[in-house]
Amino acid sequence: MQVPFLDLKTQYRTIRDDVLTAIAEVCDSQTFALGPAVAKFEQEIAAYCGCKHAIGVSSGTDALLVSLMALDIRPGDEVITTPFTFFATASSVTRLGAKPVFVDVRKDSYNIDPRALDKAVTDRTKAIIPVHLFGQVAQMQPILQIAKRHNLVVVEDAAQAIGATQNTTKCGNFGDCACFSFYPTKNLSAFGDGGLVTTNNPLLADKIKILRNHGQNPQYFYKVVGGNFRLDSIQAAVLSVKLKHLDHWNNRRRQVAAIYDMMLADSPVKTPKIDPNNHSIYHQYTITAPDRDKLQKFLAENGVGSSVFYPKCLHLQQCFSHLGYKPGDLPVAEQLCNEVLSLPIYPEMTDEQIRYVGHTIRTFYGLD
């Protein structure tokens, strides 16, 4: 049996007619940047997230960048974040001349450890970027308490967590703002790049709207230097179609995860641990596994796709060598890089496919 790591074509076939109709409407309007389709999607996604303001932008990376710009992060400022995340979380800080400060993560959730975060605050610290990794919200209450105590802004990196909740509150409502990605592999995905910033602060929302369009307000008058961070109308139209299905798709991901949990409960691998206060959307189903590389090879030989997120921590990447980190500084994150393996998880997986993946893993460890 073949079980690809991700199957976008099957999902597309279920919504093809609606998507093509939405794209045709944009083509007929000949309004391709911002415009009515973007405004419609922003209204829909703000309601879905329970936020007062949603600003569509060109990518998840640009969502982070424009948020930090709007929050006045400057050269010399320090921004605390996790080393166990996608590159954009830290590169957005660096692009503004600020310094990313990496702290270790928790073994159970893979998310930033608030205890380590608290110890990393200095007089230069201006912001915290907690990442809701793999679809599970980070421990926001202690993070927000630390931020309040030190007068820091909080930018949620929710690129992998659209629809995830903590104590029934959806991510996007905890920090000063939150950043989402609609890259094609995400739970809610565009037909290319796309992103979003949510906030409950009207002044911050207005500033982000100006910055995403070169800083002009009104047109051709510039009080600030912004960027070209606009969301395309076609992407917004596609996202509006898909948003109607998001909760159903996320619920199916949880069903897939439950089958994996059951099948791997007595195996040597450690399955994802979800905090009882959290409702994960399982953007990834990531295990830690003895002999990870051999297991991944065995899965591939038996037709099962998998991926490693992430093979090397950010604090040890060459581009951040000037920060002075060395191996052993953040041991939990470094250990995870050697052990994590993400298994196929998408709404269109059949129970037969899920069980085949589970049986293949059990076979590798001599259990079946």
Beta strands, then each sheet from edge to edge (+ up, - down):
strand 1: 53-57
strand 2: 78-81
strand 3: 99-102
strand 4: 125-129
strand 5: 153-157
strand 6: 165-166
strand 7: 169-170
strand 8: 177-181
strand 9: 195-199
strand 10: 278-279
strand 11: 285-288
strand 12: 340-343
sheet 1: 1+ 9- 8+ 5+ 4+ 2+ 3+
sheet 2: 7+ 6- 10+
sheet 3: 11+ 12-
end
